[in-house]
Amino acid sequence: MPRTLLRVVEAQGRLSLENVVDMLENARRRIADQGRYDDGVARLYRCVEMWHQWRLGQHSISTEKVDWEKVDGEVRERFLQETRLNEPPRVLALHHARLLDHIMNGEETEDEAVLKDLLQKRNHSILAHGLQPIEKKSTVRFVEYVDALVEAPEAGVGAEHARLRGL
């Protein structure tokens, strides 16, 4: 059984940091080895989703069904204020998961403009909602963005993946 598959089976469906890195490396192969930019960007998008899902999971929060009663009141209030929602959503789309992740981890969303631009290009892709092929330049920027996420200090803690361990 391939090592990647074994890790997924061992995790019994739980998202792990290694899953995030595997997705990133799959995207990188599609882009660099095969020139399949749209496919690679679709995988990069999923990688960003997985990253925030993994980080929220460290706080016992599932983006599929958020139990807001378990979320600190100040965090919940700040989330509602920043989203301008009357009540928090039960399911978190990427932009809400990302915001909640940043609030819970005390981070600013300084890269918001970069991600929005990259997501707009992704959304116009044939593998998302449009028909426009993604250009190599945008794909490279997206890889750099995701690389910066995965290189975050908390990624190396307890990691099994060689890249994350710094080998």
C-alpha positions as a printed NumPy array, in Angstrom:
array([[  0.   ,   0.   ,   0.   ],
       [  1.478,   3.421,  -0.929],
       [  2.636,   5.443,   2.066],
       [  0.227,   8.314,   1.346],
       [ -2.76 ,   5.984,   1.21 ],
       [ -1.616,   4.267,   4.376],
       [ -1.533,   7.611,   6.247],
       [ -5.039,   8.426,   5.07 ],
       [ -6.333,   5.   ,   6.117],
       [ -4.617,   5.286,   9.491],
       [ -6.198,   8.7  ,  10.042],
       [ -9.622,   7.052,   9.538],
       [-10.979,   9.945,   7.536],
       [ -9.535,  12.672,   9.757],
       [ -7.822,  15.471,   7.922],
       [ -4.102,  15.628,   8.623],
       [ -1.39 ,  18.071,   7.76 ],
       [  0.131,  15.388,   5.563],
       [ -3.091,  15.375,   3.503],
       [ -2.597,  19.093,   2.899],
       [  0.997,  18.594,   1.773],
       [  0.055,  15.639,  -0.44 ],
       [ -2.537,  17.823,  -2.177],
       [  0.045,  20.574,  -2.655],
       [  2.556,  18.17 ,  -4.139],
       [ -0.121,  16.707,  -6.453],
       [ -0.918,  20.239,  -7.63 ],
       [  2.759,  20.963,  -8.165],
       [  3.139,  17.835, -10.339],
       [  0.135,  18.775, -12.472],
       [  1.569,  22.251, -12.99 ],
       [  5.317,  21.654, -13.334],
       [  5.43 ,  18.2  , -14.908],
       [  2.294,  18.253, -17.02 ],
       [  1.545,  21.947, -17.664],
       [ -2.034,  21.375, -16.485],
       [ -2.591,  24.771, -14.858],
       [ -6.357,  24.554, -14.388],
       [ -6.064,  21.126, -12.766],
       [ -3.204,  22.317, -10.578],
       [ -5.091,  25.425,  -9.45 ],
       [ -8.181,  23.356,  -8.609],
       [ -5.933,  21.278,  -6.345],
       [ -4.317,  24.396,  -4.864],
       [ -7.771,  25.74 ,  -4.015],
       [ -8.6  ,  22.484,  -2.255],
       [ -5.262,  22.683,  -0.474],
       [ -6.166,  26.129,   0.929],
       [ -9.533,  24.748,   2.078],
       [ -7.861,  21.76 ,   3.701],
       [ -5.301,  24.   ,   5.425],
       [ -7.986,  26.073,   7.132],
       [-10.069,  22.984,   7.911],
       [ -7.03 ,  21.383,   9.533],
       [ -6.234,  24.487,  11.587],
       [ -9.844,  24.845,  12.735],
       [ -9.834,  21.149,  13.573],
       [ -7.058,  21.902,  16.067],
       [ -9.775,  23.855,  17.926],
       [-12.302,  20.998,  17.469],
       [-14.233,  22.945,  14.84 ],
       [-15.599,  21.194,  11.76 ],
       [-16.415,  23.427,   8.796],
       [-19.149,  20.968,   7.791],
       [-21.225,  21.521,  10.911],
       [-20.02 ,  24.221,  13.276],
       [-21.153,  23.962,  16.873],
       [-21.044,  27.682,  17.647],
       [-21.851,  27.012,  21.31 ],
       [-18.316,  25.642,  21.665],
       [-16.766,  28.759,  20.104],
       [-15.63 ,  31.48 ,  22.503],
       [-18.181,  34.293,  22.721],
       [-15.672,  37.023,  21.798],
       [-14.532,  35.042,  18.764],
       [-18.151,  34.487,  17.696],
       [-18.963,  38.198,  18.091],
       [-15.91 ,  39.299,  16.128],
       [-16.76 ,  36.779,  13.399],
       [-20.325,  38.13 ,  13.153],
       [-19.084,  41.707,  13.136],
       [-16.535,  41.105,  10.378],
       [-18.928,  39.066,   8.231],
       [-21.887,  41.397,   8.929],
       [-24.077,  38.356,   9.489],
       [-26.933,  38.243,  12.   ],
       [-26.182,  34.671,  12.962],
       [-23.221,  32.409,  12.293],
       [-23.498,  29.869,   9.461],
       [-23.662,  26.151,  10.258],
       [-21.415,  25.324,   7.292],
       [-18.305,  27.383,   6.566],
       [-17.34 ,  28.201,   2.998],
       [-13.668,  28.967,   2.421],
       [-13.88 ,  32.715,   3.092],
       [-15.712,  32.135,   6.397],
       [-13.421,  29.253,   7.422],
       [-10.399,  31.393,   6.64 ],
       [-11.754,  34.327,   8.632],
       [-12.628,  32.176,  11.642],
       [ -9.197,  30.532,  11.465],
       [ -7.474,  33.917,  11.492],
       [ -9.607,  35.221,  14.365],
       [ -9.038,  32.094,  16.472],
       [ -5.299,  32.187,  15.883],
       [ -4.949,  35.952,  16.423],
       [ -3.806,  36.642,  12.869],
       [ -4.536,  39.463,  10.477],
       [ -5.733,  38.782,   6.947],
       [ -3.042,  40.87 ,   5.249],
       [ -2.947,  38.652,   2.151],
       [ -6.665,  39.088,   1.471],
       [ -6.164,  40.994,  -1.815],
       [ -3.721,  38.418,  -3.17 ],
       [ -6.014,  35.498,  -2.38 ],
       [ -9.081,  37.292,  -3.777],
       [ -7.264,  37.893,  -7.063],
       [ -6.135,  34.272,  -7.253],
       [ -9.616,  32.98 ,  -6.413],
       [-11.17 ,  35.192,  -9.068],
       [ -8.881,  33.643, -11.671],
       [ -9.71 ,  30.179, -10.323],
       [-13.436,  30.904, -10.416],
       [-13.231,  31.785, -14.126],
       [-11.466,  28.491, -14.848],
       [-13.23 ,  25.697, -16.698],
       [-12.72 ,  23.457, -13.647],
       [-14.625,  25.925, -11.468],
       [-17.326,  28.213, -12.868],
       [-16.029,  29.606, -16.159],
       [-14.319,  28.855, -19.428],
       [-11.086,  30.849, -19.233],
       [ -7.855,  28.892, -18.976],
       [ -5.575,  29.898, -16.128],
       [ -2.275,  31.428, -17.176],
       [  1.075,  30.142, -15.97 ],
       [  1.836,  33.456, -14.189],
       [ -1.303,  33.204, -12.029],
       [ -0.626,  29.55 , -11.338],
       [  2.894,  30.312, -10.122],
       [  1.523,  33.042,  -7.806],
       [ -1.025,  30.562,  -6.414],
       [  1.703,  27.966,  -5.738],
       [  3.763,  30.623,  -3.941],
       [  0.734,  31.604,  -1.85 ],
       [  0.028,  28.009,  -0.808],
       [  3.717,  27.314,  -0.188],
       [  3.755,  30.247,   2.26 ],
       [  0.73 ,  28.78 ,   4.075],
       [  2.228,  25.329,   4.417],
       [  5.589,  26.7  ,   5.547],
       [  3.915,  28.257,   8.622],
       [  5.712,  27.374,  11.882],
       [  2.871,  25.222,  13.25 ],
       [  3.105,  22.986,  10.186],
       [  6.352,  21.404,  11.386],
       [  5.075,  20.382,  14.809],
       [  4.478,  16.646,  14.888],
       [  4.718,  16.356,  11.108],
       [  5.472,  13.028,   9.47 ],
       [  6.035,  14.442,   5.991],
       [  9.752,  14.95 ,   5.239],
       [  9.226,  18.41 ,   3.745],
       [  7.499,  19.601,   6.91 ],
       [ 10.138,  18.094,   9.184],
       [ 12.746,  20.108,   7.28 ],
       [ 14.637,  17.123,   5.91 ]])
